[in-house]
């Protein structure tokens, strides 16, 4: 049997990701090593980077820890899928964070494809595989992968856990790109343009400039560094998921916190500007653009709050403002106007176009999908896609909120999606099959 490893400290993955000065191959190897024992059933882990766009997809660097599938096999599968449908694969990398292969395809009714994938894994002594996609908003994608000894889908805990870890790794990839594009002419961190503050591990500000120098900026950074220190304490091994929840993706939607050691080994925390790129569209503020973009990718409000490091109530306010300014009827329709948000288009949708988006939000279901749903689930999914919450659906159907919640959960499971927006994005691409890949 292949060697197995059991690891519990989730912050190992975060810390491996924030080694922003490492060469790409060394970075990928560090992430793979930190992942082994956390992802899947512990039979090793693979990490690889991909240069991805709607026009072309190609593998860059690969590293393994423990037993996994060969490098050449990964390149061949990714290259074949990229050649067949580069736009679909790029979209999959962007919108799907955690997925299994055989189980996901089976749940979608693609039994022939599932059998082909199962045969592929059996050739290496495994039954299934689970993958995590990390997209930083630019051309680089990191994919984490581990084999499974049984056919199963990721549990809700795994989906949550790897969604948060994916958020940190995406921020780390984006910051690595910023560092690589910055001329390294400065002798100290403080003179590099992306560094806006330097703090001690107890939160004392040693240096700050720009927004970090303001009273609010200093207060946010002090609190974030102290929280980070608490997350990295014994809590990180005693309660690993709790420690991960404490270490939020960004501080105040702007800064990534990265370790720096001085000559005598003393650790400092550097606040690096690393906000999610967002172009102003239709009068949206930067934060409204960021929130709308993440929501269009299927993130829940809670996930957006974690990723940006802002309050949950703030996310709700920004999202409501963005929907109003964009002229779209509800959150579910955001996926259809993602280009407007990403590229900063300045034209608001007309009344007729908005009416079209209303129609998009409650489309006729694909026959293959409808076949797998009960009549009640089909009614519920139409109302979900129209932007109705569980309470509204329950009132309309004369049922309880708990019953509706169970029906929504069943729909998400049967379509292989994780959130309502993810479901809408899947159906807007012409059917749920495109959401899944051979990990």
N, C-alpha and C positions, 0 to 999 in steps of 0.2 A: 504493500500500500504506500502511496505517496506520504511524505512527511507532513504532519499537521502542526499548526501552531495556534495557540489561544492567546490573544492579547486583549486587554481591556481599556488601555489608556487612549482615548480618542484624540486627545490633544497632540499625540505623536504625529498624526497626519497634518494637523494645522501647523505645527512647528516645522515639519519637513517642507511644507509648502512655502512658508515665509523665509526660507533660505534664498533670498532673492539674488544674491551675488554668485550663486553656483552656476557652472556651465550647464547647458540644457541636459546633456546626458547624465551628469551627476545629479541634477535636480530630479529627473525622472526616476533614477535609481533610488534616490532617497525616499520619494513618494511611494514607490513600489514596496520598499522594505517596511515603511511605516504602516502600509495597508495590510500586509500579510498578517493574518490572524484576526483581522477585524471584519474584512469583507468576505461574504460567502461562508464556506464551511472550513476555512483555514488551510486549504490545500495550495498555498502559494498565492501570489498576486502578480499581475502584470500592469504596468503603467506605460502608456505611449502617448506621444503628442502627434497631432494631426494639423496640417495646414488646410483649412476648410473654407470654401466659398460656394455659392450656388453654381459656379462654373466648374470647379475642380476640387477634388479631395485627395490628399496624399499623406502617407505616414512619414513622420520625421524621425523621432528617437523612440526606442523601445528598451524597457528594462524589466527583468523578472526577479521575483523573490520566491524561492520555493519552486514547486512544480507547476507548470502552466503549458499552454500550447506554444509551439515553436514560433520564432519571429517571422519566418517566411509565410507561415499560415496566416498570421495576423495581417501582413502586408497584402497577401493575395485576396483575402476576404474583403478587406477595406477597399482595395483598389477595384475589385470587381463591382462592389456595390456603388462606389463612387463613379465608375464609368457608366453604369446602368442608369443611375439617377442621382447626380451630384447635388441637385437642388433639394431633393427629398432627404438625402443623408445629412446635408448641412442643416436642414430644418430640424431633423431628428436630434442632432447634437445640441442645437440651441434650446429646444423646448422640452426634451425628456431627460430628466436627471438620473433616475434609477429605474432599471428594467431587467427582467430576466428574459431569456430567449425562448426556450421550448415552451415554458408555461405561458408566456405572453402570447405567442403565436397560437397555441391551443385554445386559449380563452377567446381569441378573436375568430376562431373557427377556421384558421388556416392550417388544417391538419397535415396536408402534404408538405408544406414548408416546415412545419414543426418536426415532422418525421426526418426530413433531410438534415435539419440542424441537430436533432438527437443523434443521428448516425455520425455526424461530424464530431460531436463531443465524445461519443463512445470510442472513436478511433484513438482518443488520448486517455481513455480510462475513466471518463466522467459521464454524468447524466445531463447536466444543464450548465448554464453559466449566468452570472449576474454582472451587470456593468453599470458604471457611474460615468456620466458625461459632464465635463467641466468646460463651460464656454465663457470666455472672459469679455465678450462683446466685440473682439477684434478677430483676426484671422486664425488665432491659435486655439485649438481644443486639446484638452487632456482627457484621456479615457482610462479609467481604472477598471480592471476586470479580474474576476476570480471564478474558478470552476466550482461546481456543486456536485455532491455525490447523490443527490436526489432531484427529481423534477419538482420545482416549487417556485412560487413567486415571492418577491421580497415582502417581509412582514411590514406592517405599519411602522413599527419601531425602526426597522432598517431604512425604510423610505424617509422617515423624518431625520434620522441620524445622518444618512449620506446626503440628504438635501442640504443640511447645514454645513457638512464638511465640503461639499461641492461649492457652496458659496464662498468659503474661505479660500479654496484652491483657485477659484475664478479670480478673486481679488488678487491673489498672489501672482497669477499669470499676467494679469493686467499691469501690476506693479513691476514685474520683471521686464515687460515690454517698455514701460516708461524709463526704467533704469538703463536698458540697453540703448535706447534712443537718445540718452542724455550724454553729451561729451563729458568724460571723466577728467575734468581739469582741476577739480577742487581737492584740496588736501584734507578737508574735514567734511563730515556729514552736513554740518550746518550751512555750508556754502552751496550745497547741491539744491537745485531749484525745487525739487519735489519734497525736500525736507522742510517742515514748517515748525517743528518743535522737538526738543530733547528733554526727557524727563527721567528722574530716578525711579526706581521700582516702587517707592512709596508714594509716588505721584507729585513730587516736587518738580516744578518747571525750571529747568536750567537755561533753556533758550526757547524763544518763540518769535514768530513773525507772521505777518498777514492775519488772517482770521484766528489763528491759534494764539495770537497775542491779546486778543480781546478778552474781556472778563468772562464772557460766556464760553469762548473757546478754551480758555484755561480751565474753567470749571468742568467742562465736558471731558477734557483730556485727563484731568486729575482723577475724576471718578472712574473713567474707563481703565486707566492704568491700575488703580487700586482693585477694581473688579477683576481685571486680568490676573493680578497677583493672587487673588483669592481662588480663581479658577484653576491656577497652576499649582495650588497647594496639594495637600494629601487628598483633597476632594477629587482631583483628577483621576485617581485610582479607586477611591472609595465609591464615588458617585460620578462615573465618567460622563453620562448623558447630561447631568446637571451642570457639570463643569463646562461642557460644550455650549449649553444654552447661555451661560454667563458670558462667554467670549463671543461677542457679537461680530457680525461681518465687518462693519465699519464703525467708526466713532463719529457721531453727528453727521452721517452721510458723506463724510469727506476724507477721513484719515484711516489708513491701515497702521497698526502698531507693530513694529518690528524690533527685535533685539539688536543691540549693539554692545560689544564688549570693548573696554579700553585696554590699555597695555598691561595693567595689573590684574586683569580678569574681572573687573567690576562691570556689572550689567546695567545698561541704560535701555530706555525704550524710546525709539525714534518714531515720531508721528509723520508719516509720509502722505502727501496728498495723493489720493487714489480714488476720487469719486467716479461713479459710473458715468461715462460720456453720455450727454444728452443735448440735443439741439432744440432751440426754442421753436415751438410750433404753435401757431394760432394763439399767441399770447400766453402759452403755458410757461410757468416758472421752471427753473431747472429741476427743482424737486418734484413738481407735478409731472414733468417729462419722465423722470426716473421711475416714479411710482407707476405711471401708466405703462411704461415699457415693460417693467417686471410683471405687472398684472397681465399684460397681453401675452406673456410667455407662460401663463398658467400659474403664477405664484399666488398663494393666498395672501391676505392682508398681514397675517402673522409672519409669513415667510419674508414678505417685503420689509416689514419692520425689523426683523432680524438682520436681513442682508444690508440694509442701509444704516442700521443702528439708530433708529428713531422710534418714537412712541407709536403704538398701535393706533391710537386715536388720530394722530397726525396723518398716518397713512390713509385712513378713511376720509379725512377732510381733503387731502390732496387728490385722491382718486375721484371724489365727487366733483371737485372743481375741474379736473381734466376731462371727465365725461361731458360736462356742460360746455366747456370751451371747444372740444373736438366735435360736438354735435352728434355724438353717438348715444343710442338709447340706454345701454347698460354695459356692464363689465364683460359679458359674454361676447359682445360684438367688437371688443378691442382688438382681438387677434386679426380681424379683417382690415384694420387700419394701422397695423404695426408700422408699415413703411412711412406713413405720415409722421409718426412719433420719432422713428429712428432718423429720418432724413430731414426733419424740420420743415416739411411742406407748410406753406402759409395759408392755404385755402381751406375754409371751413366747409363742412359737408352741407349740401343744399337740402331743402326739405324733402325732395324726392329721393335723394341719396340716403338720407337718414331713414326714410320709410323702407328703403331697400335693406338697410341694416337691421331694421325691425324684423323684416322677413327672414334675413339671415339668422337672426337669433332664435327662430323657431322653425327650422327647415323640416321638410319631409325626411323621415329617417331612411337611411339606406336599407333596402330589403334584407340584406344579409344580417345587418345589425338588428332590425326589427324582429327577425325570426328568433333571435336568442333572448329577447326580452318578453316578459309577460305583458298582457294588455295594460295593466296598471303601471308597470315600469315605462312603457312607451308613452303614456300620458304624462307621467312625471318628468321624463327626460325632455319632452317638448316644453313644459313649463319652466324647467331649469334653464333651458337654452333661451327662453324668453326673459330671463333675468329674475324670475320669481324666487323668493326665499322659501324655506321650509314651511314657515307659518302661513304664508300666502297660499302655497300649494295645498296645505292641509285644509284651510278654509274652503278653497275652491272644490276640493274633492270630498269634503265632509269626513275627513279622517284625522288621526292624531299626528302631531308633529313627530313623535317617535317613529310611527309607521312610515312617514315620508322619509325620515332620515335613513331608515333601514333600506327603503327602496332606492334612494340616491346612492347609498353605499353599494348596493347590488349592481346598479348601472355602471358605476365607476369600475367595479371589479370585472364585469363582463366586457367592458370596452378597453380594459387595460390602462385606464387613465387614473390620475390621482386627485385632481381638483375639478371643480365645475368649469373653470376657464380652460383647463387642459382638455376637457371633454369638448368644449366649443371649438377650440383650436383644431382638435383632431377631426371633427366633422367638417370644418371649413376647408380642410385639405382634401376632401373627397372621400373620406372614410378612415376608420381607425387603423387600418393595416399599416399605413405609412408611419405610425408612431413607433413601430418596433423594428429591431434590427437583430442580426445574428451577432451577439456579443462574443 
